[in-house]
Structure formats: structure tokens, C-alpha cells
Amino acid sequence: MDILFVHSNASKAIYQDLAKQHSAIEPPIWAAMLANSIRTVGYDACILDAEAERIDYLQTAQRIVEAKPRIVCFVVYGQQPSASSQNMEGATATCSELKDLLPNVFTVFVGGHVAALPQETLQNEPSIDAVCQNEGVYTLRDLLAVDHLDDLTLLKKVRGLVFRATSGEIFTNAPAPIVPSDRLEIDLPGMAWDLLPSINSYRTAGWHSWSNDNEREPFAALYTSLGCPYRCSFCMINIINRTQSNQTITSADSNIYRRWSPEFVIRQFDYLASLGVRNIKIADELFVLNPNHFLRICKMIQERGYDFNIWAYSRVDTCKPEYLESLSKAGVKWLGLGIENPNEVLRKDIHKDGYLDVRVVDIIHLIREAGINVGGNYIFGLPHDTLESMNETLSFALENMTEMANFYCAMAYPGSPLHLRARQLKVSLPQTYTGYSQHSYDCLNMSNDNLTAAEILGFRDFAWQKYHTDPRYLDLLSTRFGSTTRKDVEKTATIKLKRKLLES
């Protein structure tokens, strides 16, 4: 085998007891896209999805040894764009086990975390031989063309590679380009579904299943576009678009947006429909962005008569009333809205791209009237947040309840402008990968000038509990989805996350 793409399993460390039944198990989109890309240029690729197969670090390492790959590529992404850092926990632990069993195998990592911190990753992780500076499509092709992976001269020619020589010295090669828009369908031609476990191995998030009679399986996820044109301070999604080696580059410096043609995308939906999949996540950072793109996809889905249960993302200021009927008829049952903070001043401070003035409440009502459920996303602890402003955010969420609500702490994800700012100001950052998980025991969110990290995390957990046990919210669920959904949420609310930061 030329290359084995590995998606590791760290769900227990990342989600604690929520991992047993409540967290989603999502197809590893980037692993499947990279594997398919590699196959188009004649190399033999396979995928090992340890999370879907429910195997631990050592079992995963043993499976890799049995596969006898020439190169092992750990693809470190996650269920949301900012999850790469937390998923480094499982990838590095598995890689370490692998090196104990097979010391000479060549290991390379690709993903948001290593794109943000390539040299630092190699300095901290002796089991990793190399990392990709960006999405890795052309870097991996160049690497596979190297006949002798211990040849320093040949490795130095691999575009976009940062690697450790046998001497221990770390080399940073010239950057590689990312796939241009006009070559997406050639060089990134969709996902290698045939290399993944059965589609029934994947389950969606509980709330997404509420609009599908609580059926969570099968579940699929796919991209119709890559990247985002915006420059939000808390987001690191665009860091994999980097084409510079400058250590102060953040995702705001590589806010590139690319999309596949609607005609290409609909063929992916055709395939999923043939498998009997209803639960589909459109993983685009912003699906509701370019109407020439998403409305055409919606029209083709509607013309085919598919009965999907789709979840997609939108900004509040890109979700226009005239789009909602088309989205609803295409099977979009959920729109995740980045409300973040209802305070106009604070929201404009984190959206550095001229966030348009909109009435969030009006958008929520219009979406619901179109038959689409709303997932409201809120962030506590942004740079100028105070206890008073966090209470205002919670009050807004309680007064304008959505069918689902996520409450996050501001986290300095590597690659985001917030991470660079935190380092410059010497703000405490996680010392573990799981520390970047919102649900982990050792979660370490950002402090700010007004609040400690513990105060913010404690408020976040309090807000989540208050919202999800509020009788008005539970009544909303009963009315919208039935008693089973209400009982599921009541059961989930009994699971208490343990927090190291709050123990004292």
C-alpha cells in the first residue's frame, strides 16, 4: 500500500461521558477526499477510521502495522472546523503507539492544528516525521513520488512539507499551493466512500435526528465549498489555505473561498440517496453564502424529489428571507446560525469584515416560519465580555429560544487571530490537546481583561444547563418533535461534565 489515511479515536477524552451515546460519529471528510485525490494520480490508498470502528490507540496502531503502508498519513480534522487541535490527542497517541511497533514507518500529519503550528508540532512530538503546511493535496503527491523517504535532498523538494531529518534537524520547505477553484473537480474529486466503513457506522448528532423521527443512522457529511471569505477573530478554519511559511500568519490572512460546481455536487447527493441516507450534514463553513451556488443545488435536489434531513450553516447576515423557501423544499431542516453575541458592539468587534446590521430575532422567526429549525450558536468570554454582557447573551437566548442551542467559551484555537493575540499578551493557553475541547475535563478557554477562564467556563456550563432544563424549551421540543425528543434532552441534561478548572 502506498499510503494509509488514519482518522484516530479520542472521543472519550474529548467528550467525556457524552461520547457513549450522544456525540456524533462523522465520516472523515478530508481523509476520504485526500484518499480519492491520491487515487486519481495512480497511487494505492486506504482509510482506517478508528472512531467509526470503535477501536483504541493500540488497536489502531496494530491495524496500521498489519496494513503495511509505505506512508501513514494522520488526517486531523473533526466534527466542527475548530476541532483539529482536540483531535490531535488521539492522533499523536496512536502515532506514538505505532512508532513503538514499527519505528521506521514514515508518518505525516495534515490538518488545521499542524498547519497553524508546523515547527512546534514536530518539536513536541517525536513520533511525527513530517507535517503539511496546508490542506496537503499537492504535498502528499510530491511526498509519494519520493523513492527514498530518508533522502534529505529529495525530501527538501517536497512542496509544503515541514519534516525532521534523521539528524533531528527540522526543515521547512517552500510552501505548496492549494487546489485552485478551476481544478477542484480534478484534484479533489469528492470522497472515497468505498474506502470507508459501512455508512451505517456513522451517526448524526441527537438534535439533527429530531427532524428524522430520532433516527440517527445512517449519516453522511460532505462539502460543497471550502473555506470562508470572512475574517472572524475566533475562527481558524482558513488556516489550511495558507501558502506562506510566516509564523504570524493566521486564518484571517488566508480567507479563501472555493466551491465545486452545483452539477458536481448533485452527483454526490445522488450517490448518498442511492444508499438510503437521509441525515446529511453540509459541512461548508457557510453553505448559505453564494445564491448562484446553493440555490442551484437546492433546485436540483428538489427536482429529484429527495427526502433529505439536511443540516447546514449560515451567517445571520447572509440568510435572506427570499432564500428560505428553496432551502426548505430541498430538505434543509436545520440552519446553524452564528449569533455568537447579540450585542452589536461586541459582535462587530469579532467580525472584522463589516458585519451587516440585522435583527437577529427577525431572522430566527423567518427561518422558523419557513419550516426550518434553528441552531443558535453563542460564545461567552469574548475579549470585551463581562459578567453583565454574558448574562445579556443568556437572557437573549432564553427569550428567543431556538430548537437547538450551542453555548461555547471563547477558545484560542491555533491558527485563529485570537490565538496569536493570546500569545502576544501571554494569556494562558491549553498545555494539552484536549484542553481545546469545549467538553473535556481539562478544557482551558481564554480569560479576558474582565473575567478569569474559570468564571467564563463556569458561566458557560451554567447557561447550558439553565437553557436545556427550562420548561419553556422542553415544551418547545415536545410541540415541535414529540415526547421522545424531550425525554432525550432531559436525559442528556443529567450528564454532568467534570471540569478541572472548576474543581477548586
N, C-alpha and C positions, 0 to 999 in steps of 0.2 A: 504494500500500500504506500502511495506517495505521501499522503497527508491524512491525518485523523483530526477532525474538529471535535473538541470536547466542550460540553456545557456541564459544569460541575453542579453539585448539590449541597447548598449550605442553608436550606430552608429553615431548619430548626434554629440555627444560630441567628438568622435574620428575623424570623417572625415569632420565635418562642412557641408557645402552645397554639398560636393561630395557624401554624404550619400543618397541623394534623388534618384539619378538615376545611379550614376557612380561607387560606390563601390560594390564589390561582396557581395553576401549573401551565405555563405558557410555552408554546412552541418556540424554540430558539431561532428567531427570525434571521439574525445576522449569521449564525453558523450555517443555516440552510442556504442563505444567499451566497455566502463565500464558497461553500462546497459546490454549488451549482456553477458559480463563476469559474472555479478551477477546472471543473469537468469540461467546460467549453473549449479549453486550450489543451486538452488531451491528457490531463493528469487524473490519477485514480484517487478519489476522495471518499471518506466515510464520516459518519457523525455518531458520537456517543453522547446521548442525552441522559446524564446521570440522574437529573431531577425527575424526569419522566419515568425512568426505570426504578426510581426509589432506591438507589444504591449509594453507599457511603464513600468516603475518600479512598480508603484502601481497596475496596471492591472496584472502584472506578480505575484506580491505578493498575490493578491486576488485569482488568479487561483491556486496558491500553497495551500492556505487555503482550497479551495473547494476540492482539491485532497486528503486532509487528510493523508499525508505521515508520517511515523514514523521518517524518517530521510530525510533531504533535503540536497542534495549534489550540490553545485555550481561548475561547471566544467569550469575553467577559462583558456581557450586557445584562439586562434584567427586564422586569415587567413594567418598569417605567423608565424614562430616559435617564434619570439620575441614579439608577440602581447599579451602575457598573462598579463603583467603589465597594459597596457592601458585598457584591458577588465575588470580589477578589478574595474574600475569606475562603470560600470553597475551592476556588481555582488554585490559589497558592498552596493550600493544604494538600490538595490532590497532587499537584506538581511535585511537592516535596516527597510524598509517598512514592511517586513514580520514579524519581531520581534515586531513591534508596533501592528500588528493584531493578532499574535499568539506567545506570549512571550516564551512559554515552548517548542516550536518545536526545535529539535536538528539540528544545521546547521554545515556542514563540507565543507571545500573548498579543491579543488585539482587543480593543475596547476603549471606552471613554476614559477610564482611570489611567491606563498606561499611556494614552495619547496626551493626557494632561501632565503626567509626571514620568516620562520615559526613563531618564537617567536615574532618578530617585528610586524607581521601582527596581531597577537592576542592582542598585547599591544595597537595597534592603532585602532582596530575595535571591539568594544564591542558586536556587533551583531553576530560575528562569534564565535561558540563554539569550533571548532577544525579545524585543517588543516592536510593534508597528507604531509609527508616529501618527497615523490617521486611520481611516477605515480599512486600510490594508490590502485592497484588491490587487494593486499593481506590485506592492511589496511582496506579497506571498507568491505571485507569479515569478518575480525575479529570484526569490529565495529557492523555489522549486527547481529553477534552472541551474542552480549551483551544484556541481558534481560532487564536490568535497566540502562538507559543511564545517570542516576545521581549517579551511584555507582562508587565512586572513585577507589575502589580496582579493579573492573572489567575493567574500562577504562584504568588503568595503564598497563593492559596486552595486549592492542591493539598495535600490532607492527606498528611502523612508524607513530603513532599519536602524535601530539602536541595539547594539549587541555587545556581549562580553567576550573578549578573546580568551584563549587558553591561558594567557599570562595574567588574566584578571582585569586587564585594562578595558574600559568601556569606550566604545567608538560610536559616534553619532554621524550617520551618513547624510548625504544630501536628501532633502525631502522628496517624496513621491507625489504625483498629482492625485487628486481624487477623480472619480469617474465623471467625465463631463456629461451634461444633460443629453447630448445627442448620441451618447454611447451607453446609456443606462440599459437599454433593452438588449444590447450586445454583450456588454461586460458584466452586467448584473441582471441576468435574465430570470428573475423570480427565484423561488425557493425550491430546494431539492426535497420535496415532500417524500419521495420514495426512499430517502436515506434516514428518515425519522421513524421513531416507533409508531405504532398504530395511532390514528387520530383520536381514538378513544382513550389514549393515555393522558390526554390534556383536558383540563377542566378550567372553566372560567371563574371569575370572582363571584361570590354568592349574590351580590346585588345585581350583577349583569343577568343572572339567571332568573331573577324575579319576573322579568317580562317574557320568559320562556317556560312558564309553569314550573319554575325552580329546577329545571333540568340543566345541569352544569356541563355535561359531556354529550357529544364531542365538542371541541372548541378549537378554533383556529385564529391566528393573528397574521396580519400582513401589512406591508407598506404600500401606499400608492404614491407617496412622495417622501423625500428625505430632507432633513434639515428644516430650518426656520429662518425667515428674513429678519426676525426681531432680535433684540439685544438685552433681554431681561437679566437683571443682575444676579438672580438666584439660580439661573439655568446654565447647565454645562453641555446641553445636547449637541451644540455645534462644534465642540472641541474636536470631534473626529473628522472635521472638514479641514483641519489645519494643514497648511502647506509651507509652514515656516518652522524653524527649529528654536526660535527665540523662547526662552523660558518664561517670559512675562506675557506671552500670548494667552488670551482667554477665549472662551466661546463667543464673546462679543466681537472678536476680531475676525471670525470666520463664519459669519451668519449667512450661509449659502443655502439656497432653497432649490431643489431639483425635483422633477416629477416624471414618472412614467406616463406614457400616453394612455388616455382612457380605454382605447382599444386593446392595449396590452393588459391593463388592469382587469378588464372584464373577463379575460380568459382565465385569470386566477380565481375570480369568483365562480366562473363556470366549473372549474375543477372542484372547488370546495362544495358546490351544490351537488355535484355528482357523487360525492362521498356522504351526502346526507347531513352536512354540517349546517346548523342554524346559528349557533353562537359564534359571532365573528367580531374581533377587535380590529379596527383600523388603527394601526399603531402610529400613524403620522403624528408628529408633534402638533400640527394644525391641519386637519382634513378640511374644515370649513374655512378656506382661505381664498383660493382662486376659483371663482364660479365657472370659468371655462373648463376647469378640470373636474371638480367634484359634482357639478350639476350634470355633466355628461355621463359620468359614472352612474349617478343615481338614475338617470333616464334609462340607461341600458339594463340596469338591474330590474327596474320596474317593467320594462318591455318583456323581459324574460319571465316575469311572474314569480320570481324567487321569494321565499318566505323567510328572510333572514331576521336575526335578532342582533342588530349591529350596535356597537359602541364606538364612538369617535370623539375627537377633541375639537374645541373651538375656543377662540378668544371671545370675550364678551363683545368687543367692538368689531369683530368680523362676522358675527352671527346676525345676519339681517333678516327681517320678517319675511321678505319675499323668497327666501331660500327654504323655509321650514316645511312647506307642503311637499316639495320634491324630496327632501331628506326623509320625511315620514313615510312617504309612499315607497321609498327604496328599502325600507326596513330599518332605518336608523331609529332605534328605540331609546337610546341614551346619548346625550351630549355632555361631555365633561367640560365645564366652564372654569376658566382660571379667574375666579373672583379675587383670590388672594387676600385683598383687604378692601372693604367698602369705602374707606376714607380716600377721597380723591387725591389729596396731597400726598399721602403715603404711597398710593398706587402709582401715581405718575413718577415718583422718585425711583421706583424699582423698574419701571418700564422706560428705558432711556430712548425710546423711539417715537415719542409723540403719541402716547396712548390717547385715543379719541374719547371725548366725553360721552358717556352713555348712561342711561338709567338702568342699572343692573336689575332692579325689581321688574321693570317693564319687560326686559328680555326674558327673564325667568317665566313670567306669565305667558308671554307669546309662545315660548317653546312648549310649555305645558298644554296650551290650548291647541297646538298642532298635534298633540298625541305623543309627544316625545318627553321622556323623563330627563330630569336634570341632575347631574352630579356636580355639586358645588365644591370647589377646592379653595381652602383658606390657609393662610400662613400666619403663624404667630411668631413674634420676635424679630421682625424685620428691623433694619438699622435704627429707625426712629420710633419704634413701638414703645409704648409704656403700658403699665397695667391698665390704665384707663382706656387706651386705644384697643388693647386686646379684648377688654370687656365689651367695647363697642362692636368689635368684629363678631364676637359670640352673640351679642344681642341681635345683630343683623341676621345672623344665620338662624336664630331661633324664631325671629319674627317673619322670616321669609324662607320657610322650610322647603328644602328640595328633597326629592325622593332618595337621594344619596348625598352624603357629605363627607369629604376628607378633611381632616384637620392635621396640618403639618407644622413643624417648627422650622424656622429659617435655618438651613443647613449649608455650610460652606463646602459644597461638593467640588472636588478638584476639577479644574477647568472652568469654573464659573468666576465671574468678576468678584463675587462675594469671597471666594477662596483666596484670590490674590489680595483682596483688601484685608482679610483676616491675617494673612501672613505679614503684610506690611505693618499692621497695627499690633502684631504679636498677640492676637486673640487665640485662646486655647483651641486646638483642633484635635479631632479623634486620633488616638495612637493605635487604634485597631481598625480593620476594615469594617467590622460590624458596627463600629461606632458611628458610621454614616447611615445606618439603618434607622428609620423612624420608629421601628417596633422592637429593636434589640434591647437586651439587658444593659449593654454599655453604651447606648446611644449618647452622643455628645453633640448637641446642637450648638449654634452660635449664641454667645451672650451679646449684649449691646451696651450702649452707654447708660441705659436706664434700668436694665434687668440682667440678673445672672442667668446662666444657662439652665440652672435648676428651676428657677422661677418660671422660665418660659416653658420648659418641658412639663413641669407640674401643672401649669395652666392648660397646656395642650391636652394632657390626659384627662383633666377635669372637664374640659369643654367637650371632648369626645363622649365621655360618659353622660354628661348632662343632656346633650343633644339626643343620643341614642336610647335614652331611657325616658325621655319626655313623652307623656301620654299623647300629646298632640301629634308627635312624629309617629308613634306607634299606631295611632288611629289613621293617619295618612297612609301608612303601609297597608293596613287592613282594608281600607277602602280601595286602594289602587291595585293591590296584588293578592289580597286574601289573608286568612289567618295563619297559614303556614309560614309566610314571609315574616309576619310579625313575631311568631314564635322563634324563628331562626335568629332574628336580631336580638330578641330578649336573651336567647341562649348565648350568643356571641358576647353580649354585654357582661356576662358573668365571668368571662376570661379576663383576669387582671394581669397586665403586663408588669413584670418586675423591672425596676429601674435602679441601677447602681447609683446614679446621680442623685436620686431622691431618698436613698436609704438613711442618710444622716439627718 
